């Protein structure tokens, strides 16, 4: 059942069991490796009738990385990449939400990975608002972004004999977010 009545500004908790944070990056210059982070939390403070005022604050547990290869995941957790021992969390905090037409928005914010903070723009789509069968009001979003991993200090690589590198610099991000209205 869709809820279209005015909701007003409210705090929404991201539902980690219905939220997905995925990434993909070139491997050997010929294919893409995909992965995801299994543990995240955060809040969205917003009136669903005026998303341009949204405040988004998300933390991702970097140790929860999963690329379907245990050895690669351990390498990604190491000081060569995310350095989970010293930087266990990744953090995103929005600064501005810009309406782009229809259900489309740009979410501009600061992403911190490995202690390095850089601006990132998410291309977001508002997927709607509903009341679930248990009476909880929920909102949903999809978002994508592209970033350069070297901008965040993720510089490890290996040159290939035939030219190119083992791991590409451009990382594609894909998010599916569901959040539940609080109190």
C-alpha positions as CSV (number, residue, x, y, z in Angstrom):
1,X,0.0,0.0,0.0
2,X,1.5,3.3,-1.0
3,X,1.4,6.2,1.5
4,X,1.1,9.5,-0.3
5,X,0.0,11.7,2.6
6,X,2.4,14.4,3.8
7,X,4.9,12.7,6.1
8,X,7.0,15.7,7.2
9,X,10.7,15.5,8.1
10,X,11.5,12.3,9.8
11,X,14.5,10.1,10.6
12,X,14.6,6.9,8.6
13,X,17.0,4.0,9.6
14,X,18.6,2.1,6.8
15,X,17.4,-1.5,6.8
16,X,20.6,-3.5,6.3
17,X,18.8,-6.7,5.4
18,X,17.1,-4.9,2.5
19,X,20.0,-2.7,1.4
20,X,22.8,-3.6,-1.0
21,X,26.2,-1.9,-1.4
22,X,28.0,-3.3,-4.4
23,X,31.0,-2.4,-6.5
24,X,32.8,-3.6,-9.6
25,X,36.3,-3.0,-10.9
26,X,38.3,-4.1,-13.9
27,X,40.5,-7.2,-13.5
28,X,43.4,-7.9,-15.8
29,X,41.9,-5.3,-18.1
30,X,39.5,-7.8,-19.7
31,X,36.8,-8.4,-17.1
32,X,35.1,-7.0,-14.0
33,X,35.2,-8.3,-10.5
34,X,32.1,-7.6,-8.4
35,X,31.9,-7.4,-4.7
36,X,29.7,-6.1,-1.9
37,X,29.8,-5.0,1.7
38,X,27.5,-7.1,3.9
39,X,27.3,-4.8,7.0
40,X,26.2,-1.2,6.9
41,X,24.1,1.2,8.9
42,X,22.9,4.7,8.6
43,X,20.1,7.2,8.7
44,X,18.3,9.4,6.2
45,X,16.6,12.5,7.7
46,X,14.1,13.8,5.1
47,X,10.6,14.7,4.2
48,X,9.8,12.2,1.4
49,X,7.8,14.9,-0.3
50,X,10.9,17.2,-0.5
51,X,14.0,15.1,-0.9
52,X,16.2,18.1,-1.6
53,X,16.5,18.6,2.1
54,X,17.7,15.1,2.9
55,X,20.6,14.5,5.3
56,X,22.2,11.1,4.7
57,X,24.8,9.5,7.0
58,X,26.0,6.0,6.3
59,X,28.8,3.8,7.7
60,X,30.0,0.6,6.1
61,X,32.0,-2.1,7.9
62,X,34.9,-2.6,5.5
63,X,35.7,-6.0,7.0
64,X,32.4,-7.2,5.6
65,X,33.7,-7.1,2.0
66,X,32.8,-10.1,0.0
67,X,34.0,-10.8,-3.6
68,X,33.3,-14.5,-3.5
69,X,37.0,-15.3,-3.0
70,X,38.4,-15.6,0.5
71,X,42.0,-15.0,-0.5
72,X,41.2,-11.8,-2.5
73,X,38.9,-10.6,0.4
74,X,41.8,-10.9,2.9
75,X,44.1,-9.0,0.5
76,X,41.5,-6.3,0.2
77,X,41.3,-6.0,4.0
78,X,45.1,-5.7,4.3
79,X,47.2,-2.6,4.3
80,X,47.6,-2.9,0.5
81,X,44.0,-1.8,0.1
82,X,41.5,-0.9,2.8
83,X,43.8,-1.4,5.8
84,X,40.9,-2.6,8.0
85,X,43.0,-2.9,11.1
86,X,43.5,0.9,11.1
87,X,40.4,2.0,9.1
88,X,37.5,-0.4,9.9
89,X,34.7,1.9,8.6
90,X,33.9,3.7,5.4
91,X,31.7,6.7,5.9
92,X,29.4,8.8,3.6
93,X,27.7,12.1,4.7
94,X,25.6,14.1,2.2
95,X,26.1,17.8,1.7
96,X,23.4,18.6,-0.9
97,X,20.6,16.9,-2.8
98,X,19.7,18.3,-6.2
99,X,16.5,17.5,-8.0
100,X,17.2,16.4,-11.6
101,X,13.6,15.8,-12.8
102,X,11.2,12.9,-12.4
103,X,12.4,10.7,-9.6
104,X,16.1,11.5,-10.2
105,X,18.4,13.3,-7.9
106,X,22.1,14.0,-7.5
107,X,23.4,13.4,-3.9
108,X,26.6,15.2,-3.3
109,X,28.5,14.2,-0.2
110,X,31.8,13.3,1.4
111,X,33.1,9.8,1.3
112,X,35.8,8.7,3.6
113,X,37.8,5.6,2.9
114,X,41.0,4.7,4.6
115,X,41.1,8.0,6.4
116,X,40.9,10.0,3.1
117,X,37.8,12.1,2.5
118,X,36.8,13.1,-1.1
119,X,33.6,14.5,-2.6
120,X,31.4,12.0,-4.4
121,X,28.2,12.5,-6.5
122,X,25.6,9.7,-6.4
123,X,23.1,9.6,-9.2
124,X,20.0,8.6,-7.3
125,X,16.5,7.5,-8.0
126,X,13.7,7.7,-5.5
127,X,11.9,4.4,-5.7
128,X,8.9,5.4,-3.5
129,X,7.3,5.1,-0.1
130,X,5.1,2.3,1.2
131,X,3.6,0.9,4.4
132,X,4.7,-2.7,4.9
133,X,2.3,-5.4,6.1
134,X,3.4,-4.8,9.7
135,X,2.5,-1.0,9.6
136,X,6.1,0.3,9.2
137,X,6.6,3.1,6.7
138,X,9.5,2.5,4.3
139,X,11.2,4.5,1.5
140,X,13.5,3.2,-1.2
141,X,16.3,4.5,-3.3
142,X,18.7,3.3,-6.0
143,X,22.0,5.0,-6.7
144,X,25.2,4.7,-8.8
145,X,28.5,6.4,-8.8
146,X,32.0,6.1,-10.2
147,X,35.1,6.9,-8.3
148,X,38.9,6.5,-8.7
149,X,40.2,4.2,-6.0
150,X,43.6,6.0,-6.0
151,X,41.9,9.2,-4.8
152,X,41.3,7.3,-1.5
153,X,44.8,5.9,-1.1
154,X,44.0,2.5,-2.6
155,X,47.0,2.4,-4.9
156,X,48.2,-1.2,-4.8
157,X,48.6,-2.7,-8.3
158,X,50.7,-4.9,-10.4
159,X,51.9,-4.3,-14.0
160,X,51.0,-7.0,-16.5
161,X,53.6,-8.4,-18.8
162,X,51.3,-7.8,-21.9
163,X,50.7,-4.2,-20.8
164,X,48.1,-2.7,-18.5
165,X,47.6,-3.4,-14.8
166,X,46.0,-6.1,-12.6
167,X,43.4,-3.9,-11.0
168,X,41.6,-0.9,-12.7
169,X,41.4,2.5,-11.0
170,X,37.8,3.2,-11.8
171,X,35.3,1.7,-9.4
172,X,31.6,1.5,-10.2
173,X,29.3,1.7,-7.2
174,X,25.7,0.4,-7.1
175,X,23.4,0.9,-4.1
176,X,19.9,-0.3,-3.4
177,X,18.6,1.3,-0.1
178,X,15.5,0.6,1.9
179,X,14.9,2.6,5.1
180,X,12.3,2.4,7.8
181,X,10.7,5.5,9.5
182,X,11.7,5.9,13.1
183,X,9.4,6.9,16.0
